[in-house]
Amino acid sequence: MTGVDPRRSRGGPNFCDAQCHFARSYAATKTLMLAGDTFEATIALAKNQIAAYAGLATIYRLVGKEAEAHMYATLGLSNLEKMRKDPA
């Protein structure tokens, strides 16, 4: 045994850390995309799904898209106001 960590023997001292970070980042991006698609489908089926607007706003915020997050938050609040005025 030479005492060399096999995880660090290829590509330099941070090879495994960078590779693992990329894999986690890729998986998180795919998950967020699926959640976004689900919320958008929910809104397409019924405009009064306020939680879907909040979910989309949260997802866009998590990925750093502030303008889109603000847009969906505003749309959700606007629809909530409409629902309160006309609960039928």
C-alpha positions as a Markdown table, in Angstrom:
| # | Residue | x | y | z |
|---|---|---|---|---|
| 1 | Met | 0.0 | 0.0 | 0.0 |
| 2 | Thr | 1.3 | 3.4 | -1.0 |
| 3 | Gly | -1.2 | 5.3 | 1.0 |
| 4 | Val | -2.7 | 6.9 | -2.1 |
| 5 | Asp | -6.4 | 7.6 | -2.0 |
| 6 | Pro | -7.8 | 5.9 | -5.1 |
| 7 | Arg | -10.5 | 8.6 | -5.5 |
| 8 | Arg | -7.8 | 11.2 | -5.9 |
| 9 | Ser | -5.4 | 9.2 | -8.1 |
| 10 | Arg | -7.0 | 10.3 | -11.4 |
| 11 | Gly | -7.2 | 13.9 | -12.5 |
| 12 | Gly | -5.6 | 15.6 | -9.6 |
| 13 | Pro | -6.5 | 16.1 | -5.9 |
| 14 | Asn | -10.1 | 17.2 | -6.4 |
| 15 | Phe | -11.2 | 14.9 | -9.3 |
| 16 | Cys | -13.8 | 13.0 | -7.2 |
| 17 | Asp | -15.1 | 16.1 | -5.5 |
| 18 | Ala | -15.7 | 17.9 | -8.9 |
| 19 | Gln | -17.2 | 14.8 | -10.5 |
| 20 | Cys | -19.6 | 14.2 | -7.6 |
| 21 | His | -20.6 | 17.9 | -7.5 |
| 22 | Phe | -21.4 | 17.8 | -11.2 |
| 23 | Ala | -23.5 | 14.7 | -10.8 |
| 24 | Arg | -25.5 | 16.2 | -7.9 |
| 25 | Ser | -25.9 | 19.5 | -9.8 |
| 26 | Tyr | -27.1 | 17.6 | -12.9 |
| 27 | Ala | -29.6 | 15.5 | -10.9 |
| 28 | Ala | -30.9 | 18.6 | -9.1 |
| 29 | Thr | -31.4 | 20.5 | -12.4 |
| 30 | Lys | -33.3 | 17.6 | -13.9 |
| 31 | Thr | -35.5 | 17.4 | -10.8 |
| 32 | Leu | -36.2 | 21.1 | -10.9 |
| 33 | Met | -37.1 | 20.9 | -14.6 |
| 34 | Leu | -39.6 | 18.0 | -13.9 |
| 35 | Ala | -41.2 | 20.0 | -11.0 |
| 36 | Gly | -41.5 | 23.1 | -13.2 |
| 37 | Asp | -43.1 | 21.0 | -16.0 |
| 38 | Thr | -45.6 | 19.6 | -13.4 |
| 39 | Phe | -46.5 | 23.0 | -12.1 |
| 40 | Glu | -46.9 | 24.4 | -15.6 |
| 41 | Ala | -49.2 | 21.5 | -16.5 |
| 42 | Thr | -51.2 | 22.1 | -13.4 |
| 43 | Ile | -51.7 | 25.8 | -14.2 |
| 44 | Ala | -52.7 | 24.9 | -17.8 |
| 45 | Leu | -55.5 | 22.6 | -16.4 |
| 46 | Ala | -56.8 | 25.0 | -13.8 |
| 47 | Lys | -55.7 | 28.7 | -13.5 |
| 48 | Asn | -56.8 | 28.8 | -9.8 |
| 49 | Gln | -54.0 | 26.5 | -8.6 |
| 50 | Ile | -52.3 | 29.1 | -6.6 |
| 51 | Ala | -49.8 | 26.6 | -5.1 |
| 52 | Ala | -48.5 | 25.9 | -8.6 |
| 53 | Tyr | -47.7 | 29.6 | -9.1 |
| 54 | Ala | -45.9 | 29.6 | -5.8 |
| 55 | Gly | -44.0 | 26.4 | -6.7 |
| 56 | Leu | -42.9 | 27.8 | -10.0 |
| 57 | Ala | -41.8 | 31.0 | -8.3 |
| 58 | Thr | -39.7 | 29.0 | -5.8 |
| 59 | Ile | -38.1 | 26.8 | -8.5 |
| 60 | Tyr | -37.1 | 29.8 | -10.6 |
| 61 | Arg | -35.7 | 31.5 | -7.5 |
| 62 | Leu | -33.7 | 28.4 | -6.7 |
| 63 | Val | -32.0 | 28.5 | -10.1 |
| 64 | Gly | -31.4 | 32.2 | -9.9 |
| 65 | Lys | -34.0 | 33.4 | -12.4 |
| 66 | Glu | -35.3 | 36.3 | -10.4 |
| 67 | Ala | -37.5 | 37.9 | -13.2 |
| 68 | Glu | -39.4 | 34.7 | -13.8 |
| 69 | Ala | -39.8 | 34.0 | -10.1 |
| 70 | His | -41.3 | 37.5 | -9.6 |
| 71 | Met | -43.6 | 37.0 | -12.6 |
| 72 | Tyr | -45.0 | 33.7 | -11.3 |
| 73 | Ala | -45.4 | 35.1 | -7.8 |
| 74 | Thr | -47.2 | 38.1 | -9.1 |
| 75 | Leu | -49.5 | 35.9 | -11.3 |
| 76 | Gly | -50.3 | 33.8 | -8.3 |
| 77 | Leu | -51.2 | 36.7 | -6.1 |
| 78 | Ser | -53.3 | 38.2 | -8.9 |
| 79 | Asn | -55.2 | 35.0 | -9.3 |
| 80 | Leu | -55.6 | 34.7 | -5.5 |
| 81 | Glu | -57.1 | 38.3 | -5.5 |
| 82 | Lys | -59.5 | 37.3 | -8.3 |
| 83 | Met | -60.6 | 34.2 | -6.4 |
| 84 | Arg | -61.3 | 36.2 | -3.2 |
| 85 | Lys | -63.4 | 38.7 | -5.1 |
| 86 | Asp | -65.4 | 36.0 | -6.9 |
| 87 | Pro | -65.3 | 32.8 | -4.8 |
| 88 | Ala | -67.8 | 30.9 | -7.1 |
